[in-house]
Amino acid sequence: MPESESVLAEHREDEIATAVADQTCRKDVGYEDELIQIQYRLESDVATRYEDSIAELTTLMETTPDTP
């Protein structure tokens, strides 16, 4: 095996090991569930904060004729 292929194979093994460790850690700490909860809270905050603006925009979109 040429040296460059050997180096690539070594890096590939390191990359796979890192990815497996990352996924294991994410599972162990409940990363995905926490991320979803945080995202939901942030989206809810934005929806609440801009509720009036969103309603105005929705009304404008519904009442403005489509133009090419």
N, C-alpha and C positions, 0 to 999 in steps of 0.2 A: 504494500500500500504506500503510495507516495506520501511524503511528509505532510503536505497540505490536507490530504484526506484524513490522515491520522489526527491532525489538529482539529479538523472539523468534527470528527467522530468524538473526540474528547469533549469538545464544547457542547455537542449535541447531548451527550450523557449528562453533563452538568446542567444544561437547560431543562432536561426532562426531570432530573432530581429536584431542581428548584421549583418547577411547576407542581410536582406532586406534593412537595412540602408546603407550598403556598395553599393548595387546595385543602390539604389536611388541616392546616392551621385555621383557614376560613371556616371549615366545618366545625372544628373544635370550639371556636369562640362564638359561633352563631352569626358570623359576619353578614351573610345574605339577609337574614331576618331583621337584623338591626339596621342595615342599609335601607331596606324597604320601609321600615317604621320611620326612620329619619326623613326619607324622601316624602312619605305621605304627610308628615307633620309640616314640612316646608311647603308643599303644594297646597295644603289646607290653609296655611297662613297667608300665602299669596292670594288664594281665591277669596278669603275673607277680607283681606286688606284692599283688594281691588274689585270687590263685588259690584259696586256702582259703575265703575268704568267698564267692566265686563258686560254688564246689562246694557249700558249705552251702546257699546260696540255691537253687541248682538242685535239690538234694535236697528241700528244703522245698516247692518249687513242684511237684515231681513227686509228692510224697506227701500234699499237702494237698488235700482234696476241694474241687471248685469249689462256691462258694456264691453265691446270687443277691444 
